Amino acid sequence: KGCGSCYQIRCQNHPACSGNPETVIITDMNYYPVAKYHFDLSGTAFGAMSKPGRNDELRHAGIIDIQFKRVPCNYPGRKVTFHVEEGSNAVYLAVLVEFEDGDGDVVQVDLMEANSGYWTPMRESWGSIWRLDANHRLQAPFSLRVTNESGRKLVATRVIPANWAPNTYYRSIIQY
């Protein structure tokens, strides 16, 4: 459930740590963690927390102590974007939801087919990917309704066009 959430982190108790907070975005969840709280950071994230010129030292430090807190995500100038995942076809649609600002994780995505007039709930596949296994050929264009954990809803009307293709990004004009 944490994928897409933003955290402010800073390292401590290592001589290469700057002590300055940096914001990271959760992109994957480990359901068998090595500790109660554990962040596997990219090299870029390690480097961002280091003192000038000491990023390699921090990257190679292994496990380091950090402080963290949940913060709202902020993507200035970006709108919510939907990536139709590889493997999507006429009866199966998987969509990655990206760049949603604000106060929480996406907890539900619903799809409305062309001219249907009703919303069909999608299921969380993994991470921020939502899927629909249909028992019929899906009729595009598709509208998507995104609900975050505080209950706020956004509707991206006809955001995925009739001629959609897998492995393609579709940008909306909406944002929290």
C-alpha positions as CSV (number, residue, x, y, z in Angstrom):
1,K,0.0,0.0,0.0
2,G,2.9,2.3,0.4
3,C,3.9,2.6,-3.2
4,G,3.8,6.2,-4.4
5,S,4.0,7.6,-0.8
6,C,6.5,10.2,-0.1
7,Y,8.8,10.3,2.9
8,Q,11.3,12.9,4.1
9,I,14.5,11.1,5.3
10,R,17.9,12.1,6.7
11,C,20.8,10.0,7.7
12,Q,22.5,10.2,11.1
13,N,25.4,8.7,13.0
14,H,27.7,8.5,9.9
15,P,30.5,11.0,9.2
16,A,29.4,11.4,5.6
17,C,25.8,12.4,6.5
18,S,24.9,16.0,5.8
19,G,22.0,15.9,8.2
20,N,19.8,17.6,5.6
21,P,16.4,16.0,4.9
22,E,15.6,14.7,1.4
23,T,12.3,13.5,0.0
24,V,12.0,10.0,-1.5
25,I,9.1,8.2,-3.2
26,I,8.3,4.6,-2.3
27,T,8.5,2.6,-5.5
28,D,8.4,-1.0,-4.2
29,M,7.5,-2.8,-1.0
30,N,9.4,-5.6,0.7
31,Y,6.9,-7.8,2.6
32,Y,9.7,-9.6,4.4
33,P,11.7,-6.7,5.8
34,V,15.0,-6.9,7.6
35,A,13.8,-4.6,10.3
36,K,10.6,-2.9,11.5
37,Y,11.4,0.1,9.4
38,H,13.7,-0.3,6.4
39,F,14.3,1.8,3.3
40,D,16.3,0.3,0.4
41,L,17.6,3.5,-1.2
42,S,18.9,4.2,-4.7
43,G,22.4,5.5,-5.1
44,T,20.9,8.9,-5.9
45,A,19.1,9.0,-2.6
46,F,22.2,8.0,-0.7
47,G,24.2,10.7,-2.5
48,A,21.6,13.3,-1.8
49,M,21.9,12.8,2.0
50,S,25.7,13.1,2.0
51,K,28.0,16.0,2.6
52,P,29.5,17.5,-0.6
53,G,32.1,15.2,-2.2
54,R,31.2,12.2,0.1
55,N,28.4,10.6,-1.7
56,D,30.4,7.5,-2.7
57,E,31.4,7.0,1.0
58,L,27.7,7.0,2.0
59,R,26.6,4.8,-0.9
60,H,29.1,2.1,0.3
61,A,28.3,2.4,4.0
62,G,25.7,-0.3,3.8
63,I,23.0,-0.1,6.5
64,I,22.8,3.4,8.0
65,D,20.6,5.0,10.6
66,I,17.9,7.4,9.3
67,Q,15.1,9.5,10.6
68,F,12.0,9.6,8.5
69,K,8.5,11.1,8.4
70,R,5.6,10.8,5.9
71,V,5.1,14.0,3.9
72,P,2.7,14.9,1.1
73,C,3.9,14.2,-2.4
74,N,4.5,17.3,-4.5
75,Y,5.0,17.2,-8.3
76,P,5.1,20.9,-9.4
77,G,3.8,21.4,-12.9
78,R,2.9,17.7,-13.3
79,K,-0.5,16.2,-13.7
80,V,-1.6,12.6,-12.8
81,T,-0.3,10.2,-15.4
82,F,-1.4,6.7,-16.4
83,H,0.9,4.2,-17.9
84,V,-0.8,1.3,-19.6
85,E,1.3,-1.7,-18.7
86,E,2.9,-4.2,-21.1
87,G,0.6,-7.2,-21.5
88,S,-2.6,-5.1,-21.5
89,N,-5.0,-6.2,-24.3
90,A,-8.7,-6.1,-25.3
91,V,-9.9,-8.0,-22.2
92,Y,-7.2,-7.1,-19.7
93,L,-6.0,-3.6,-18.7
94,A,-3.3,-2.8,-16.2
95,V,-2.5,0.8,-15.4
96,L,0.2,2.4,-13.3
97,V,-0.9,5.7,-11.6
98,E,1.8,8.3,-11.2
99,F,2.5,11.8,-10.0
100,E,-0.5,12.3,-7.8
101,D,0.1,15.1,-5.3
102,G,-1.2,15.2,-1.8
103,D,-2.1,13.5,1.3
104,G,-2.1,9.8,0.7
105,D,-1.8,6.6,-1.3
106,V,-4.2,5.6,-4.0
107,V,-6.7,3.2,-2.4
108,Q,-9.0,2.7,-5.4
109,V,-9.1,3.1,-9.2
110,D,-12.3,2.7,-11.2
111,L,-12.7,2.5,-14.9
112,M,-15.6,3.7,-17.1
113,E,-15.7,2.3,-20.6
114,A,-16.9,4.5,-23.5
115,N,-20.6,5.4,-23.2
116,S,-21.2,2.8,-20.4
117,G,-22.3,5.3,-17.8
118,Y,-21.0,3.2,-14.9
119,W,-17.8,2.7,-13.0
120,T,-16.1,-0.7,-12.7
121,P,-13.7,-1.1,-9.8
122,M,-10.2,-2.2,-10.7
123,R,-8.1,-4.4,-8.4
124,E,-4.7,-3.5,-7.0
125,S,-2.2,-5.7,-8.8
126,W,1.0,-4.7,-7.1
127,G,2.6,-1.4,-6.1
128,S,0.7,1.4,-7.8
129,I,-0.6,-0.8,-10.7
130,W,-4.3,-1.4,-10.9
131,R,-5.9,-4.1,-13.2
132,L,-9.1,-5.1,-14.7
133,D,-9.7,-8.6,-15.9
134,A,-12.9,-8.2,-18.1
135,N,-15.2,-10.9,-19.3
136,H,-15.7,-8.9,-22.6
137,R,-13.8,-6.7,-25.0
138,L,-13.2,-3.4,-23.3
139,Q,-14.6,-0.4,-25.1
140,A,-12.2,2.6,-25.1
141,P,-11.8,5.5,-24.6
142,F,-11.5,5.0,-20.9
143,S,-12.2,7.4,-18.0
144,L,-10.4,6.7,-14.7
145,R,-11.5,7.7,-11.2
146,V,-8.7,7.7,-8.6
147,T,-9.5,7.8,-4.9
148,N,-6.8,8.6,-2.3
149,E,-6.7,7.4,1.3
150,S,-8.4,10.6,2.6
151,G,-11.3,9.8,0.3
152,R,-10.7,12.5,-2.2
153,K,-11.6,11.5,-5.8
154,L,-10.2,12.7,-9.2
155,V,-11.8,11.8,-12.5
156,A,-9.7,11.8,-15.7
157,T,-12.4,11.8,-18.4
158,R,-11.5,9.8,-21.6
159,V,-7.8,9.9,-20.6
160,I,-7.0,6.6,-22.4
161,P,-8.0,7.0,-26.0
162,A,-9.7,4.6,-28.4
163,N,-6.4,3.8,-30.1
164,W,-4.5,3.1,-26.8
165,A,-1.4,0.9,-26.8
166,P,0.4,-1.1,-24.1
167,N,3.6,0.4,-22.7
168,T,2.3,4.0,-23.3
169,Y,1.9,7.0,-21.0
170,Y,-1.3,9.0,-21.0
171,R,-1.2,12.3,-19.2
172,S,-4.3,13.8,-17.6
173,I,-5.3,17.4,-17.0
174,I,-6.1,16.7,-13.3
175,Q,-4.2,16.9,-10.0
176,Y,-5.2,16.8,-6.3
